[in-house]
Amino acid sequence: MSWLLVALVPALLMLVAVGLGRLENWLATERPAGARDTFNGLQRRLASLDGDRLPTRVYSQHATNPGFHTPRHANRV
């Protein structure tokens, strides 16, 4: 029974690799239908971000928590 596992696992891995290679080639050659519209919409949204932003709080550097102290090193004799 183990010979079946030894024979089928590499064969399945090779089939998956070939299938993924074909899928990758197909996706690389196919041109997206709405690529130009998507790019134009992205440019419009980026242009609208310049003036319309939500107010955000400015965080300054906070002090460390006094409840937690730095660990002391062991006294090596």
N, CA, C, O and CB atoms as a CASP TS submission, in Angstrom:
PFRMAT TS
TARGET T0000
AUTHOR 0000-0000-0000
METHOD Language model
MODEL 1
PARENT N/A
ATOM      1  N   MET     1       0.812  -1.193   0.000  1.00  0.00           N
ATOM      2  CA  MET     1       0.000   0.000   0.000  1.00  0.00           C
ATOM      3  C   MET     1       0.862   1.266   0.000  1.00  0.00           C
ATOM      4  O   MET     1       0.468   2.281  -0.574  1.00  0.00           O
ATOM      5  CB  MET     1      -0.928  -0.007   1.198  1.00  0.00           C
ATOM      6  N   SER     2       2.025   1.213   0.634  1.00  0.00           N
ATOM      7  CA  SER     2       2.876   2.401   0.669  1.00  0.00           C
ATOM      8  C   SER     2       3.453   2.713  -0.715  1.00  0.00           C
ATOM      9  O   SER     2       3.768   3.865  -1.011  1.00  0.00           O
ATOM     10  CB  SER     2       4.013   2.210   1.682  1.00  0.00           C
ATOM     11  N   TRP     3       3.593   1.684  -1.566  1.00  0.00           N
ATOM     12  CA  TRP     3       4.103   1.939  -2.910  1.00  0.00           C
ATOM     13  C   TRP     3       3.143   2.820  -3.692  1.00  0.00           C
ATOM     14  O   TRP     3       3.562   3.595  -4.553  1.00  0.00           O
ATOM     15  CB  TRP     3       4.338   0.624  -3.656  1.00  0.00           C
ATOM     16  N   LEU     4       1.835   2.698  -3.387  1.00  0.00           N
ATOM     17  CA  LEU     4       0.845   3.530  -4.055  1.00  0.00           C
ATOM     18  C   LEU     4       1.017   4.991  -3.649  1.00  0.00           C
ATOM     19  O   LEU     4       0.918   5.897  -4.476  1.00  0.00           O
ATOM     20  CB  LEU     4      -0.577   3.045  -3.729  1.00  0.00           C
ATOM     21  N   LEU     5       1.273   5.198  -2.381  1.00  0.00           N
ATOM     22  CA  LEU     5       1.513   6.553  -1.884  1.00  0.00           C
ATOM     23  C   LEU     5       2.784   7.131  -2.492  1.00  0.00           C
ATOM     24  O   LEU     5       2.822   8.296  -2.888  1.00  0.00           O
ATOM     25  CB  LEU     5       1.608   6.558  -0.351  1.00  0.00           C
ATOM     26  N   VAL     6       3.817   6.311  -2.560  1.00  0.00           N
ATOM     27  CA  VAL     6       5.098   6.763  -3.117  1.00  0.00           C
ATOM     28  C   VAL     6       4.956   7.087  -4.598  1.00  0.00           C
ATOM     29  O   VAL     6       5.638   7.983  -5.095  1.00  0.00           O
ATOM     30  CB  VAL     6       6.187   5.693  -2.912  1.00  0.00           C
ATOM     31  N   ALA     7       4.104   6.394  -5.299  1.00  0.00           N
ATOM     32  CA  ALA     7       3.947   6.617  -6.733  1.00  0.00           C
ATOM     33  C   ALA     7       3.002   7.768  -7.044  1.00  0.00           C
ATOM     34  O   ALA     7       3.222   8.510  -8.001  1.00  0.00           O
ATOM     35  CB  ALA     7       3.448   5.358  -7.397  1.00  0.00           C
ATOM     36  N   LEU     8       1.953   7.922  -6.245  1.00  0.00           N
ATOM     37  CA  LEU     8       0.932   8.906  -6.590  1.00  0.00           C
ATOM     38  C   LEU     8       1.235  10.324  -6.110  1.00  0.00           C
ATOM     39  O   LEU     8       0.868  11.286  -6.785  1.00  0.00           O
ATOM     40  CB  LEU     8      -0.372   8.474  -6.029  1.00  0.00           C
ATOM     41  N   VAL     9       1.883  10.473  -4.980  1.00  0.00           N
ATOM     42  CA  VAL     9       2.136  11.826  -4.461  1.00  0.00           C
ATOM     43  C   VAL     9       3.024  12.631  -5.407  1.00  0.00           C
ATOM     44  O   VAL     9       2.659  13.759  -5.735  1.00  0.00           O
ATOM     45  CB  VAL     9       2.788  11.752  -3.072  1.00  0.00           C
ATOM     46  N   PRO    10       4.168  12.120  -5.865  1.00  0.00           N
ATOM     47  CA  PRO    10       4.953  12.914  -6.821  1.00  0.00           C
ATOM     48  C   PRO    10       4.222  13.168  -8.132  1.00  0.00           C
ATOM     49  O   PRO    10       4.365  14.236  -8.729  1.00  0.00           O
ATOM     50  CB  PRO    10       6.260  12.220  -7.110  1.00  0.00           C
ATOM     51  N   ALA    11       3.440  12.192  -8.582  1.00  0.00           N
ATOM     52  CA  ALA    11       2.692  12.386  -9.826  1.00  0.00           C
ATOM     53  C   ALA    11       1.657  13.492  -9.665  1.00  0.00           C
ATOM     54  O   ALA    11       1.491  14.325 -10.557  1.00  0.00           O
ATOM     55  CB  ALA    11       2.007  11.079 -10.254  1.00  0.00           C
ATOM     56  N   LEU    12       0.968  13.502  -8.540  1.00  0.00           N
ATOM     57  CA  LEU    12      -0.009  14.569  -8.301  1.00  0.00           C
ATOM     58  C   LEU    12       0.664  15.928  -8.170  1.00  0.00           C
ATOM     59  O   LEU    12       0.135  16.930  -8.652  1.00  0.00           O
ATOM     60  CB  LEU    12      -0.819  14.273  -7.043  1.00  0.00           C
ATOM     61  N   LEU    13       1.816  15.971  -7.528  1.00  0.00           N
ATOM     62  CA  LEU    13       2.541  17.238  -7.416  1.00  0.00           C
ATOM     63  C   LEU    13       2.975  17.753  -8.783  1.00  0.00           C
ATOM     64  O   LEU    13       2.914  18.955  -9.039  1.00  0.00           O
ATOM     65  CB  LEU    13       3.760  17.074  -6.511  1.00  0.00           C
ATOM     66  N   MET    14       3.410  16.862  -9.654  1.00  0.00           N
ATOM     67  CA  MET    14       3.801  17.286 -10.999  1.00  0.00           C
ATOM     68  C   MET    14       2.599  17.789 -11.788  1.00  0.00           C
ATOM     69  O   MET    14       2.698  18.788 -12.500  1.00  0.00           O
ATOM     70  CB  MET    14       4.475  16.133 -11.749  1.00  0.00           C
ATOM     71  N   LEU    15       1.469  17.107 -11.666  1.00  0.00           N
ATOM     72  CA  LEU    15       0.265  17.564 -12.360  1.00  0.00           C
ATOM     73  C   LEU    15      -0.184  18.932 -11.863  1.00  0.00           C
ATOM     74  O   LEU    15      -0.590  19.783 -12.654  1.00  0.00           O
ATOM     75  CB  LEU    15      -0.861  16.553 -12.183  1.00  0.00           C
ATOM     76  N   VAL    16      -0.112  19.140 -10.571  1.00  0.00           N
ATOM     77  CA  VAL    16      -0.490  20.443 -10.016  1.00  0.00           C
ATOM     78  C   VAL    16       0.460  21.521 -10.507  1.00  0.00           C
ATOM     79  O   VAL    16       0.022  22.622 -10.841  1.00  0.00           O
ATOM     80  CB  VAL    16      -0.496  20.400  -8.476  1.00  0.00           C
ATOM     81  N   ALA    17       1.755  21.226 -10.556  1.00  0.00           N
ATOM     82  CA  ALA    17       2.729  22.215 -11.026  1.00  0.00           C
ATOM     83  C   ALA    17       2.479  22.578 -12.484  1.00  0.00           C
ATOM     84  O   ALA    17       2.544  23.751 -12.852  1.00  0.00           O
ATOM     85  CB  ALA    17       4.158  21.683 -10.855  1.00  0.00           C
ATOM     86  N   VAL    18       2.195  21.580 -13.312  1.00  0.00           N
ATOM     87  CA  VAL    18       1.915  21.854 -14.724  1.00  0.00           C
ATOM     88  C   VAL    18       0.629  22.656 -14.860  1.00  0.00           C
ATOM     89  O   VAL    18       0.565  23.597 -15.651  1.00  0.00           O
ATOM     90  CB  VAL    18       1.813  20.539 -15.527  1.00  0.00           C
ATOM     91  N   GLY    19      -0.389  22.294 -14.100  1.00  0.00           N
ATOM     92  CA  GLY    19      -1.656  23.022 -14.163  1.00  0.00           C
ATOM     93  C   GLY    19      -1.517  24.459 -13.711  1.00  0.00           C
ATOM     94  O   GLY    19      -2.088  25.365 -14.319  1.00  0.00           O
ATOM     95  N   LEU    20      -0.759  24.675 -12.639  1.00  0.00           N
ATOM     96  CA  LEU    20      -0.555  26.049 -12.178  1.00  0.00           C
ATOM     97  C   LEU    20       0.268  26.859 -13.169  1.00  0.00           C
ATOM     98  O   LEU    20       0.042  28.058 -13.331  1.00  0.00           O
ATOM     99  CB  LEU    20       0.127  26.053 -10.818  1.00  0.00           C
ATOM    100  N   GLY    21       1.222  26.211 -13.832  1.00  0.00           N
ATOM    101  CA  GLY    21       1.998  26.901 -14.865  1.00  0.00           C
ATOM    102  C   GLY    21       1.120  27.339 -16.021  1.00  0.00           C
ATOM    103  O   GLY    21       1.258  28.452 -16.528  1.00  0.00           O
ATOM    104  N   ARG    22       0.215  26.461 -16.437  1.00  0.00           N
ATOM    105  CA  ARG    22      -0.703  26.824 -17.529  1.00  0.00           C
ATOM    106  C   ARG    22      -1.645  27.937 -17.101  1.00  0.00           C
ATOM    107  O   ARG    22      -1.925  28.849 -17.878  1.00  0.00           O
ATOM    108  CB  ARG    22      -1.513  25.599 -17.983  1.00  0.00           C
ATOM    109  N   LEU    23      -2.135  27.867 -15.870  1.00  0.00           N
ATOM    110  CA  LEU    23      -3.022  28.915 -15.361  1.00  0.00           C
ATOM    111  C   LEU    23      -2.299  30.252 -15.287  1.00  0.00           C
ATOM    112  O   LEU    23      -2.867  31.291 -15.623  1.00  0.00           O
ATOM    113  CB  LEU    23      -3.565  28.535 -13.980  1.00  0.00           C
ATOM    114  N   GLU    24      -1.045  30.224 -14.845  1.00  0.00           N
ATOM    115  CA  GLU    24      -0.268  31.453 -14.752  1.00  0.00           C
ATOM    116  C   GLU    24      -0.034  32.059 -16.133  1.00  0.00           C
ATOM    117  O   GLU    24      -0.134  33.275 -16.297  1.00  0.00           O
ATOM    118  CB  GLU    24       1.068  31.185 -14.058  1.00  0.00           C
ATOM    119  N   ASN    25       0.273  31.236 -17.116  1.00  0.00           N
ATOM    120  CA  ASN    25       0.458  31.741 -18.478  1.00  0.00           C
ATOM    121  C   ASN    25      -0.831  32.323 -19.032  1.00  0.00           C
ATOM    122  O   ASN    25      -0.814  33.352 -19.707  1.00  0.00           O
ATOM    123  CB  ASN    25       0.961  30.630 -19.394  1.00  0.00           C
ATOM    124  N   TRP    26      -1.947  31.666 -18.748  1.00  0.00           N
ATOM    125  CA  TRP    26      -3.235  32.166 -19.229  1.00  0.00           C
ATOM    126  C   TRP    26      -3.577  33.504 -18.580  1.00  0.00           C
ATOM    127  O   TRP    26      -4.076  34.409 -19.249  1.00  0.00           O
ATOM    128  CB  TRP    26      -4.346  31.144 -18.948  1.00  0.00           C
ATOM    129  N   LEU    27      -3.311  33.633 -17.285  1.00  0.00           N
ATOM    130  CA  LEU    27      -3.602  34.893 -16.605  1.00  0.00           C
ATOM    131  C   LEU    27      -2.668  36.008 -17.057  1.00  0.00           C
ATOM    132  O   LEU    27      -3.067  37.171 -17.099  1.00  0.00           O
ATOM    133  CB  LEU    27      -3.499  34.713 -15.100  1.00  0.00           C
ATOM    134  N   ALA    28      -1.427  35.663 -17.395  1.00  0.00           N
ATOM    135  CA  ALA    28      -0.470  36.682 -17.830  1.00  0.00           C
ATOM    136  C   ALA    28      -0.816  37.213 -19.213  1.00  0.00           C
ATOM    137  O   ALA    28      -0.569  38.385 -19.496  1.00  0.00           O
ATOM    138  CB  ALA    28       0.948  36.114 -17.830  1.00  0.00           C
ATOM    139  N   THR    29      -1.381  36.381 -20.078  1.00  0.00           N
ATOM    140  CA  THR    29      -1.684  36.835 -21.432  1.00  0.00           C
ATOM    141  C   THR    29      -3.057  37.484 -21.530  1.00  0.00           C
ATOM    142  O   THR    29      -3.301  38.267 -22.448  1.00  0.00           O
ATOM    143  CB  THR    29      -1.601  35.677 -22.395  1.00  0.00           C
ATOM    144  N   GLU    30      -3.952  37.176 -20.608  1.00  0.00           N
ATOM    145  CA  GLU    30      -5.290  37.760 -20.676  1.00  0.00           C
ATOM    146  C   GLU    30      -5.256  39.191 -20.148  1.00  0.00           C
ATOM    147  O   GLU    30      -4.714  39.459 -19.075  1.00  0.00           O
ATOM    148  CB  GLU    30      -6.305  36.908 -19.872  1.00  0.00           C
ATOM    149  N   ARG    31      -5.831  40.086 -20.903  1.00  0.00           N
ATOM    150  CA  ARG    31      -5.858  41.485 -20.489  1.00  0.00           C
ATOM    151  C   ARG    31      -7.128  41.748 -19.694  1.00  0.00           C
ATOM    152  O   ARG    31      -8.214  41.354 -20.120  1.00  0.00           O
ATOM    153  CB  ARG    31      -5.772  42.431 -21.715  1.00  0.00           C
ATOM    154  N   PRO    32      -7.011  42.399 -18.560  1.00  0.00           N
ATOM    155  CA  PRO    32      -8.204  42.691 -17.771  1.00  0.00           C
ATOM    156  C   PRO    32      -9.155  43.603 -18.536  1.00  0.00           C
ATOM    157  O   PRO    32      -8.717  44.506 -19.249  1.00  0.00           O
ATOM    158  CB  PRO    32      -7.819  43.334 -16.436  1.00  0.00           C
ATOM    159  N   ALA    33     -10.447  43.368 -18.388  1.00  0.00           N
ATOM    160  CA  ALA    33     -11.440  44.103 -19.163  1.00  0.00           C
ATOM    161  C   ALA    33     -11.530  45.563 -18.730  1.00  0.00           C
ATOM    162  O   ALA    33     -11.602  46.447 -19.584  1.00  0.00           O
ATOM    163  CB  ALA    33     -12.800  43.440 -19.032  1.00  0.00           C
ATOM    164  N   GLY    34     -11.527  45.834 -17.452  1.00  0.00           N
ATOM    165  CA  GLY    34     -11.733  47.197 -16.984  1.00  0.00           C
ATOM    166  C   GLY    34     -10.493  47.832 -16.406  1.00  0.00           C
ATOM    167  O   GLY    34     -10.594  48.624 -15.469  1.00  0.00           O
ATOM    168  N   ALA    35      -9.321  47.511 -16.934  1.00  0.00           N
ATOM    169  CA  ALA    35      -8.083  48.034 -16.356  1.00  0.00           C
ATOM    170  C   ALA    35      -8.010  49.552 -16.476  1.00  0.00           C
ATOM    171  O   ALA    35      -7.586  50.226 -15.537  1.00  0.00           O
ATOM    172  CB  ALA    35      -6.872  47.399 -17.034  1.00  0.00           C
ATOM    173  N   ARG    36      -8.416  50.096 -17.621  1.00  0.00           N
ATOM    174  CA  ARG    36      -8.339  51.541 -17.817  1.00  0.00           C
ATOM    175  C   ARG    36      -9.331  52.265 -16.911  1.00  0.00           C
ATOM    176  O   ARG    36      -8.996  53.290 -16.318  1.00  0.00           O
ATOM    177  CB  ARG    36      -8.605  51.898 -19.287  1.00  0.00           C
ATOM    178  N   ASP    37     -10.550  51.734 -16.802  1.00  0.00           N
ATOM    179  CA  ASP    37     -11.548  52.357 -15.934  1.00  0.00           C
ATOM    180  C   ASP    37     -11.120  52.300 -14.476  1.00  0.00           C
ATOM    181  O   ASP    37     -11.327  53.254 -13.725  1.00  0.00           O
ATOM    182  CB  ASP    37     -12.904  51.678 -16.107  1.00  0.00           C
ATOM    183  N   THR    38     -10.529  51.193 -14.078  1.00  0.00           N
ATOM    184  CA  THR    38     -10.065  51.058 -12.703  1.00  0.00           C
ATOM    185  C   THR    38      -8.967  52.064 -12.417  1.00  0.00           C
ATOM    186  O   THR    38      -8.961  52.685 -11.354  1.00  0.00           O
ATOM    187  CB  THR    38      -9.568  49.636 -12.435  1.00  0.00           C
ATOM    188  N   PHE    39      -8.042  52.234 -13.344  1.00  0.00           N
ATOM    189  CA  PHE    39      -6.952  53.174 -13.148  1.00  0.00           C
ATOM    190  C   PHE    39      -7.479  54.602 -13.064  1.00  0.00           C
ATOM    191  O   PHE    39      -7.016  55.383 -12.233  1.00  0.00           O
ATOM    192  CB  PHE    39      -5.930  53.050 -14.277  1.00  0.00           C
ATOM    193  N   ASN    40      -8.450  54.954 -13.921  1.00  0.00           N
ATOM    194  CA  ASN    40      -9.018  56.299 -13.875  1.00  0.00           C
ATOM    195  C   ASN    40      -9.753  56.535 -12.563  1.00  0.00           C
ATOM    196  O   ASN    40      -9.658  57.620 -11.990  1.00  0.00           O
ATOM    197  CB  ASN    40      -9.966  56.520 -15.056  1.00  0.00           C
ATOM    198  N   GLY    41     -10.483  55.536 -12.081  1.00  0.00           N
ATOM    199  CA  GLY    41     -11.181  55.673 -10.807  1.00  0.00           C
ATOM    200  C   GLY    41     -10.210  55.827  -9.657  1.00  0.00           C
ATOM    201  O   GLY    41     -10.464  56.585  -8.720  1.00  0.00           O
ATOM    202  N   LEU    42      -9.095  55.109  -9.723  1.00  0.00           N
ATOM    203  CA  LEU    42      -8.077  55.226  -8.682  1.00  0.00           C
ATOM    204  C   LEU    42      -7.472  56.622  -8.689  1.00  0.00           C
ATOM    205  O   LEU    42      -7.252  57.203  -7.626  1.00  0.00           O
ATOM    206  CB  LEU    42      -6.979  54.166  -8.874  1.00  0.00           C
ATOM    207  N   GLN    43      -7.203  57.165  -9.861  1.00  0.00           N
ATOM    208  CA  GLN    43      -6.649  58.512  -9.948  1.00  0.00           C
ATOM    209  C   GLN    43      -7.620  59.545  -9.383  1.00  0.00           C
ATOM    210  O   GLN    43      -7.200  60.480  -8.701  1.00  0.00           O
ATOM    211  CB  GLN    43      -6.305  58.852 -11.399  1.00  0.00           C
ATOM    212  N   ARG    44      -8.919  59.386  -9.661  1.00  0.00           N
ATOM    213  CA  ARG    44      -9.911  60.324  -9.119  1.00  0.00           C
ATOM    214  C   ARG    44      -9.961  60.246  -7.600  1.00  0.00           C
ATOM    215  O   ARG    44     -10.025  61.274  -6.927  1.00  0.00           O
ATOM    216  CB  ARG    44     -11.301  60.037  -9.705  1.00  0.00           C
ATOM    217  N   ARG    45      -9.933  59.027  -7.055  1.00  0.00           N
ATOM    218  CA  ARG    45      -9.992  58.890  -5.599  1.00  0.00           C
ATOM    219  C   ARG    45      -8.750  59.451  -4.932  1.00  0.00           C
ATOM    220  O   ARG    45      -8.846  60.066  -3.870  1.00  0.00           O
ATOM    221  CB  ARG    45     -10.169  57.433  -5.213  1.00  0.00           C
ATOM    222  N   LEU    46      -7.590  59.250  -5.533  1.00  0.00           N
ATOM    223  CA  LEU    46      -6.372  59.803  -4.953  1.00  0.00           C
ATOM    224  C   LEU    46      -6.376  61.324  -5.013  1.00  0.00           C
ATOM    225  O   LEU    46      -5.868  61.979  -4.103  1.00  0.00           O
ATOM    226  CB  LEU    46      -5.145  59.254  -5.672  1.00  0.00           C
ATOM    227  N   ALA    47      -6.938  61.891  -6.065  1.00  0.00           N
ATOM    228  CA  ALA    47      -7.012  63.348  -6.177  1.00  0.00           C
ATOM    229  C   ALA    47      -7.983  63.919  -5.152  1.00  0.00           C
ATOM    230  O   ALA    47      -7.765  65.019  -4.644  1.00  0.00           O
ATOM    231  CB  ALA    47      -7.436  63.759  -7.594  1.00  0.00           C
ATOM    232  N   SER    48      -9.052  63.187  -4.842  1.00  0.00           N
ATOM    233  CA  SER    48     -10.023  63.701  -3.876  1.00  0.00           C
ATOM    234  C   SER    48      -9.516  63.587  -2.445  1.00  0.00           C
ATOM    235  O   SER    48     -10.073  64.224  -1.551  1.00  0.00           O
ATOM    236  CB  SER    48     -11.341  62.960  -4.014  1.00  0.00           C
ATOM    237  N   LEU    49      -8.484  62.798  -2.204  1.00  0.00           N
ATOM    238  CA  LEU    49      -7.959  62.648  -0.848  1.00  0.00           C
ATOM    239  C   LEU    49      -7.160  63.857  -0.391  1.00  0.00           C
ATOM    240  O   LEU    49      -6.908  64.006   0.805  1.00  0.00           O
ATOM    241  CB  LEU    49      -7.098  61.418  -0.765  1.00  0.00           C
ATOM    242  N   ASP    50      -6.759  64.720  -1.307  1.00  0.00           N
ATOM    243  CA  ASP    50      -5.898  65.833  -0.933  1.00  0.00           C
ATOM    244  C   ASP    50      -6.555  66.778   0.060  1.00  0.00           C
ATOM    245  O   ASP    50      -5.891  67.231   0.992  1.00  0.00           O
ATOM    246  CB  ASP    50      -5.491  66.597  -2.157  1.00  0.00           C
ATOM    247  N   GLY    51      -7.839  67.093  -0.105  1.00  0.00           N
ATOM    248  CA  GLY    51      -8.458  68.070   0.767  1.00  0.00           C
ATOM    249  C   GLY    51      -9.419  67.493   1.781  1.00  0.00           C
ATOM    250  O   GLY    51      -9.591  68.077   2.850  1.00  0.00           O
ATOM    251  N   ASP    52     -10.044  66.384   1.493  1.00  0.00           N
ATOM    252  CA  ASP    52     -11.079  65.843   2.360  1.00  0.00           C
ATOM    253  C   ASP    52     -10.526  64.718   3.219  1.00  0.00           C
ATOM    254  O   ASP    52     -10.582  63.548   2.842  1.00  0.00           O
ATOM    255  CB  ASP    52     -12.264  65.346   1.535  1.00  0.00           C
ATOM    256  N   ARG    53     -10.002  65.075   4.352  1.00  0.00           N
ATOM    257  CA  ARG    53      -9.494  64.064   5.271  1.00  0.00           C
ATOM    258  C   ARG    53     -10.134  64.269   6.630  1.00  0.00           C
ATOM    259  O   ARG    53     -10.488  65.385   7.010  1.00  0.00           O
ATOM    260  CB  ARG    53      -7.949  64.123   5.374  1.00  0.00           C
ATOM    261  N   LEU    54     -10.271  63.187   7.341  1.00  0.00           N
ATOM    262  CA  LEU    54     -10.834  63.260   8.680  1.00  0.00           C
ATOM    263  C   LEU    54      -9.801  63.823   9.643  1.00  0.00           C
ATOM    264  O   LEU    54      -8.601  63.612   9.468  1.00  0.00           O
ATOM    265  CB  LEU    54     -11.313  61.875   9.148  1.00  0.00           C
ATOM    266  N   PRO    55     -10.268  64.542  10.665  1.00  0.00           N
ATOM    267  CA  PRO    55      -9.303  65.041  11.648  1.00  0.00           C
ATOM    268  C   PRO    55      -8.723  63.877  12.444  1.00  0.00           C
ATOM    269  O   PRO    55      -9.452  62.993  12.894  1.00  0.00           O
ATOM    270  CB  PRO    55      -9.966  66.070  12.601  1.00  0.00           C
ATOM    271  N   THR    56      -7.440  63.890  12.605  1.00  0.00           N
ATOM    272  CA  THR    56      -6.784  62.829  13.358  1.00  0.00           C
ATOM    273  C   THR    56      -6.033  63.428  14.529  1.00  0.00           C
ATOM    274  O   THR    56      -5.539  64.554  14.465  1.00  0.00           O
ATOM    275  CB  THR    56      -5.831  62.019  12.459  1.00  0.00           C
ATOM    276  N   ARG    57      -5.958  62.667  15.581  1.00  0.00           N
ATOM    277  CA  ARG    57      -5.267  63.114  16.781  1.00  0.00           C
ATOM    278  C   ARG    57      -3.766  62.899  16.604  1.00  0.00           C
ATOM    279  O   ARG    57      -3.329  61.872  16.084  1.00  0.00           O
ATOM    280  CB  ARG    57      -5.790  62.363  18.035  1.00  0.00           C
ATOM    281  N   VAL    58      -2.994  63.874  17.041  1.00  0.00           N
ATOM    282  CA  VAL    58      -1.551  63.758  16.980  1.00  0.00           C
ATOM    283  C   VAL    58      -1.091  63.114  18.281  1.00  0.00           C
ATOM    284  O   VAL    58      -1.354  63.638  19.364  1.00  0.00           O
ATOM    285  CB  VAL    58      -0.869  65.151  16.754  1.00  0.00           C
ATOM    286  N   TYR    59      -0.417  61.997  18.179  1.00  0.00           N
ATOM    287  CA  TYR    59       0.056  61.298  19.360  1.00  0.00           C
ATOM    288  C   TYR    59       1.491  61.702  19.641  1.00  0.00           C
ATOM    289  O   TYR    59       2.365  61.613  18.778  1.00  0.00           O
ATOM    290  CB  TYR    59      -0.058  59.772  19.183  1.00  0.00           C
ATOM    291  N   SER    60       1.710  62.148  20.868  1.00  0.00           N
ATOM    292  CA  SER    60       3.072  62.471  21.261  1.00  0.00           C
ATOM    293  C   SER    60       3.686  61.245  21.929  1.00  0.00           C
ATOM    294  O   SER    60       3.011  60.241  22.159  1.00  0.00           O
ATOM    295  CB  SER    60       3.107  63.707  22.210  1.00  0.00           C
ATOM    296  N   GLN    61       4.937  61.342  22.228  1.00  0.00           N
ATOM    297  CA  GLN    61       5.610  60.224  22.877  1.00  0.00           C
ATOM    298  C   GLN    61       5.110  60.110  24.308  1.00  0.00           C
ATOM    299  O   GLN    61       5.235  61.051  25.092  1.00  0.00           O
ATOM    300  CB  GLN    61       7.152  60.401  22.843  1.00  0.00           C
ATOM    301  N   HIS    62       4.548  58.966  24.647  1.00  0.00           N
ATOM    302  CA  HIS    62       3.997  58.774  25.980  1.00  0.00           C
ATOM    303  C   HIS    62       5.087  58.325  26.942  1.00  0.00           C
ATOM    304  O   HIS    62       6.070  57.699  26.547  1.00  0.00           O
ATOM    305  CB  HIS    62       2.855  57.751  25.952  1.00  0.00           C
ATOM    306  N   ALA    63       4.892  58.658  28.209  1.00  0.00           N
ATOM    307  CA  ALA    63       5.825  58.214  29.236  1.00  0.00           C
ATOM    308  C   ALA    63       5.616  56.720  29.486  1.00  0.00           C
ATOM    309  O   ALA    63       4.555  56.177  29.180  1.00  0.00           O
ATOM    310  CB  ALA    63       5.638  59.031  30.552  1.00  0.00           C
ATOM    311  N   THR    64       6.610  56.075  30.030  1.00  0.00           N
ATOM    312  CA  THR    64       6.486  54.651  30.306  1.00  0.00           C
ATOM    313  C   THR    64       5.543  54.431  31.474  1.00  0.00           C
ATOM    314  O   THR    64       5.346  55.324  32.299  1.00  0.00           O
ATOM    315  CB  THR    64       7.859  54.029  30.599  1.00  0.00           C
ATOM    316  N   ASN    65       4.968  53.261  31.543  1.00  0.00           N
ATOM    317  CA  ASN    65       4.028  52.915  32.593  1.00  0.00           C
ATOM    318  C   ASN    65       4.795  52.706  33.892  1.00  0.00           C
ATOM    319  O   ASN    65       5.681  51.853  33.938  1.00  0.00           O
ATOM    320  CB  ASN    65       3.213  51.650  32.218  1.00  0.00           C
ATOM    321  N   PRO    66       4.482  53.462  34.961  1.00  0.00           N
ATOM    322  CA  PRO    66       5.227  53.300  36.218  1.00  0.00           C
ATOM    323  C   PRO    66       4.916  51.978  36.919  1.00  0.00           C
ATOM    324  O   PRO    66       5.643  51.585  37.831  1.00  0.00           O
ATOM    325  CB  PRO    66       4.915  54.456  37.155  1.00  0.00           C
ATOM    326  N   GLY    67       3.865  51.295  36.518  1.00  0.00           N
ATOM    327  CA  GLY    67       3.547  50.013  37.142  1.00  0.00           C
ATOM    328  C   GLY    67       4.484  48.902  36.711  1.00  0.00           C
ATOM    329  O   GLY    67       4.575  47.875  37.382  1.00  0.00           O
ATOM    330  N   PHE    68       5.170  49.089  35.615  1.00  0.00           N
ATOM    331  CA  PHE    68       6.095  48.077  35.121  1.00  0.00           C
ATOM    332  C   PHE    68       7.501  48.657  35.143  1.00  0.00           C
ATOM    333  O   PHE    68       7.781  49.665  34.494  1.00  0.00           O
ATOM    334  CB  PHE    68       5.706  47.607  33.687  1.00  0.00           C
ATOM    335  N   HIS    69       8.360  48.021  35.881  1.00  0.00           N
ATOM    336  CA  HIS    69       9.738  48.486  35.992  1.00  0.00           C
ATOM    337  C   HIS    69      10.631  47.632  35.107  1.00  0.00           C
ATOM    338  O   HIS    69      10.285  46.507  34.746  1.00  0.00           O
ATOM    339  CB  HIS    69      10.223  48.443  37.462  1.00  0.00           C
ATOM    340  N   THR    70      11.778  48.183  34.769  1.00  0.00           N
ATOM    341  CA  THR    70      12.719  47.416  33.964  1.00  0.00           C
ATOM    342  C   THR    70      13.266  46.270  34.801  1.00  0.00           C
ATOM    343  O   THR    70      13.500  46.441  35.998  1.00  0.00           O
ATOM    344  CB  THR    70      13.869  48.315  33.437  1.00  0.00           C
ATOM    345  N   PRO    71      13.472  45.123  34.206  1.00  0.00           N
ATOM    346  CA  PRO    71      13.966  43.983  34.993  1.00  0.00           C
ATOM    347  C   PRO    71      15.411  44.205  35.421  1.00  0.00           C
ATOM    348  O   PRO    71      16.229  44.745  34.676  1.00  0.00           O
ATOM    349  CB  PRO    71      13.851  42.676  34.184  1.00  0.00           C
ATOM    350  N   ARG    72      15.694  43.775  36.633  1.00  0.00           N
ATOM    351  CA  ARG    72      17.058  43.889  37.141  1.00  0.00           C
ATOM    352  C   ARG    72      17.835  42.658  36.730  1.00  0.00           C
ATOM    353  O   ARG    72      17.304  41.547  36.726  1.00  0.00           O
ATOM    354  CB  ARG    72      17.075  44.062  38.683  1.00  0.00           C
ATOM    355  N   HIS    73      19.077  42.856  36.390  1.00  0.00           N
ATOM    356  CA  HIS    73      19.910  41.738  35.969  1.00  0.00           C
ATOM    357  C   HIS    73      20.365  40.941  37.183  1.00  0.00           C
ATOM    358  O   HIS    73      20.485  41.474  38.286  1.00  0.00           O
ATOM    359  CB  HIS    73      21.125  42.235  35.163  1.00  0.00           C
ATOM    360  N   ALA    74      20.610  39.683  36.966  1.00  0.00           N
ATOM    361  CA  ALA    74      21.066  38.816  38.053  1.00  0.00           C
ATOM    362  C   ALA    74      22.467  39.224  38.485  1.00  0.00           C
ATOM    363  O   ALA    74      23.298  39.606  37.662  1.00  0.00           O
ATOM    364  CB  ALA    74      21.045  37.330  37.620  1.00  0.00           C
ATOM    365  N   ASN    75      22.716  39.139  39.782  1.00  0.00           N
ATOM    366  CA  ASN    75      24.023  39.478  40.329  1.00  0.00           C
ATOM    367  C   ASN    75      24.916  38.254  40.203  1.00  0.00           C
ATOM    368  O   ASN    75      24.801  37.308  40.981  1.00  0.00           O
ATOM    369  CB  ASN    75      23.917  39.951  41.816  1.00  0.00           C
ATOM    370  N   ARG    76      25.795  38.279  39.231  1.00  0.00           N
ATOM    371  CA  ARG    76      26.678  37.133  39.018  1.00  0.00           C
ATOM    372  C   ARG    76      27.892  37.252  39.927  1.00  0.00           C
ATOM    373  O   ARG    76      28.609  38.253  39.914  1.00  0.00           O
ATOM    374  CB  ARG    76      27.115  37.036  37.533  1.00  0.00           C
ATOM    375  N   VAL    77      28.097  36.241  40.688  1.00  0.00           N
ATOM    376  CA  VAL    77      29.195  36.261  41.659  1.00  0.00           C
ATOM    377  C   VAL    77      30.396  35.562  41.093  1.00  0.00           C
ATOM    378  O   VAL    77      31.428  35.472  41.758  1.00  0.00           O
ATOM    379  CB  VAL    77      28.781  35.608  42.977  1.00  0.00           C
TER
END
